[in-house]
């Protein structure tokens, strides 16, 4: 901490400090997000682009919505008509820069004010957080504070959900539907499925005045995340007021349960388990998307052909084992490195690469003759059967379908 940074922080009033802290926390959250993409070898834009944060949106009359930073300021009771003046004060001090642009919200493109934290601004914010006061590091897979608070509201609302329509201005913050930005992230950015779902009330409900367009409620995946990690979030964000969840078997007792040191040496990493669990579930269902796609190609041809031109599905196609291609593996585990680790598992590979026929009825000569599928080995099946209970306790977030049912 430099004297210059400390002086810059000391020169701010309480409101300006709240704004700078909110921008700093959003900047650090974006930095962690980009770091995760880099670890997974995902191409990212230059820092000058990804460090630009949405501060405010100019929506058409009758619509409302708030950015991540505005949600934090609203929760602190510091978001009002004077926000622009406070932002201008931070800009004059060289702690942030602002610019006007456009934001694509998916359903529309609107004008937006972007804010970027400068190097002196970042140093000033860090100067306010001595080492013993820095927040606990958020484990991978857990939500930022503002998203956790949004999920908690939806959990409290239950199956009835919350309206996405206009709400009275005097509605308390704790009872308002989360912002569209929060809903988008809870819907689209979760590894184990959407945490929220939009729906239209039944006609009977609309006739009793419940209508007003779409509503939103928490999904089973969101409910499970809330119940599994409730104690972890209590440690991370003690100031967020949430209801106590249903008692769930396998729920974490706190952040200590996220420690990598808790994983026994004979159990694989979480991404590797995700792949093993998916392959095990697929084998139990005898489902192989690659094989099914080739069979569908033949069946489609036969439906459109006269009897004399119909072709039987070759035995070599029906004999394709249950497995996944490289693209599907990367989608499930966020990396293809899991395959090499599982192949090199001590005592015998848990998966293997099997070359299978890759051409259906309509596939041209430029299509490859064979493609490799990642399939379970007998050693892999035995490993899952022996250690399933341990994996369910270690990685309660990983969806396992019905593989834990007899």
C-alpha positions, 0 to 999 in steps of 0.5 A, spaced: 500 500 500 503 506 497 502 513 501 499 516 494 493 510 494 492 511 501 491 519 500 486 518 494 482 513 498 482 518 504 480 524 500 473 521 498 467 521 502 463 515 504 458 515 498 464 516 493 468 510 497 461 506 496 461 507 489 469 506 488 468 499 492 462 497 488 466 498 481 472 495 484 469 489 486 465 488 479 472 489 476 475 483 480 470 479 479 471 480 471 478 479 472 477 472 475 472 470 470 477 472 464 482 468 468 478 462 468 477 463 461 484 463 460 485 457 464 480 453 459 484 456 453 478 460 451 480 466 447 479 473 451 479 480 448 484 485 450 484 488 457 482 495 455 475 491 452 473 486 458 475 491 463 469 496 461 464 495 466 456 497 465 454 502 469 447 504 467 442 503 462 438 507 458 431 503 457 425 505 453 420 509 458 416 504 462 421 499 462 427 498 468 433 494 469 439 495 473 447 493 472 451 489 476 454 495 479 447 499 480 444 492 484 450 493 489 449 500 490 441 499 491 442 494 496 447 499 500 442 505 499 446 509 495 443 509 488 439 515 486 439 521 482 445 523 484 449 517 481 452 521 475 455 526 480 458 521 484 461 518 478 463 524 475 467 526 482 471 519 481 472 521 474 475 528 476 480 524 481 483 520 475 480 513 479 475 511 473 474 513 466 467 513 463 464 513 456 457 512 452 456 506 448 451 501 446 449 494 450 446 488 447 441 485 452 439 480 448 432 482 447 434 489 445 440 494 444 440 500 448 444 506 450 449 504 456 454 508 460 461 504 461 466 505 467 473 503 467 477 502 473 484 506 472 490 503 475 490 509 481 483 507 482 484 500 483 490 502 488 486 506 492 480 501 493 486 496 495 488 501 500 482 500 503 482 493 504 488 491 509 490 484 509 486 482 515 480 485 512 480 482 505 474 478 503 475 470 503 477 468 496 470 465 493 471 458 491 470 456 483 463 454 482 460 459 487 456 465 485 458 473 486 455 476 492 449 480 488 448 473 484 447 469 491 442 475 494 438 474 487 438 467 488 436 467 495 430 471 493 428 466 488 429 461 493 424 464 498 419 466 493 418 458 491 415 455 486 410 461 485 416 465 483 416 473 482 413 477 476 418 480 471 413 485 470 413 492 472 413 493 480 410 498 485 416 503 486 415 502 494 416 495 493 422 493 498 429 491 495 428 485 498 422 483 495 423 485 488 425 481 482 432 481 481 435 485 475 435 482 468 442 482 468 442 477 474 436 473 471 441 472 465 447 470 469 443 465 473 439 462 467 445 462 462 452 462 465 451 456 470 455 449 469 450 444 472 444 447 468 439 454 469 438 456 476 432 460 474 426 459 468 421 464 465 414 462 465 407 464 463 402 463 469 396 459 468 390 462 465 386 461 471 391 465 475 391 470 470 384 471 470 385 472 478 390 478 476 396 474 477 398 475 470 402 481 467 407 477 462 412 472 464 414 470 471 420 467 473 422 462 479 428 457 481 429 451 478 431 444 481 438 445 479 438 452 483 434 450 489 440 444 489 445 449 489 442 453 494 441 448 499 448 444 498 452 451 499 448 455 504 453 454 509 459 456 504 455 463 502 454 464 510 461 465 511 463 468 504 457 473 505 455 474 512 451 480 511 446 477 505 439 476 509 437 469 506 432 464 509 434 457 512 434 451 507 431 444 507 436 440 510 439 436 504 444 430 505 451 431 502 450 439 503 457 443 505 458 445 512 462 451 510 468 453 505 473 448 508 469 443 504 471 446 497 479 445 499 482 441 494 486 437 499 480 434 501 480 430 495 483 423 496 489 421 492 485 415 489 479 420 487 479 424 480 478 431 479 472 434 479 472 435 471 474 428 470 468 426 475 464 430 470 466 426 464 466 419 468 459 420 471 456 422 464 459 416 460 456 412 466 449 415 465 449 414 458 451 407 458 445 405 463 441 409 458 444 406 452 444 412 449 450 414 444 448 421 441 453 420 435 450 413 434 443 415 434 445 421 429 447 416 424 442 411 425 437 417 424 440 418 418 439 411 415 431 411 418 430 418 414 432 416 408 428 410 408 422 414 410 423 418 404 424 412 399 420 407 396 421 400 398 426 397 393 431 403 395 431 402 402 437 401 406 438 397 412 442 400 418 449 397 417 451 392 423 457 396 424 453 402 425 449 399 431 455 396 434 458 403 435 459 403 443 456 408 448 461 414 448 463 422 446 466 426 441 472 431 443 467 437 442 462 434 447 467 432 452 470 439 452 463 442 453 462 437 459 469 438 462 471 445 459 477 441 457 480 435 453 485 434 458 481 430 462 481 424 457 489 424 458 488 424 465 483 418 465 487 414 460 493 415 465 490 413 471 494 409 476 492 401 475 489 402 469 485 407 464 478 409 466 477 411 459 479 409 452 479 412 445 475 407 440 475 409 433 468 408 430 465 409 423 463 416 422 459 416 415 452 415 415 447 414 409 448 421 406 455 423 408 460 425 402 466 422 400 470 428 404 467 426 411 472 422 415 471 414 415 472 414 422 472 418 428 475 417 436 470 416 441 471 417 449 468 410 452 469 407 459 473 401 460 472 396 465 476 399 470 473 405 469 466 402 470 469 398 476 472 405 479 465 408 479 461 403 482 466 402 488 467 410 489 460 413 487 458 414 494 465 418 495 464 422 489 457 424 491 459 427 497 466 430 494 462 433 488 455 434 490 454 439 484 455 434 479 449 432 476 449 424 476 442 423 473 440 416 475 447 412 476 446 412 483 439 409 483 439 401 483 
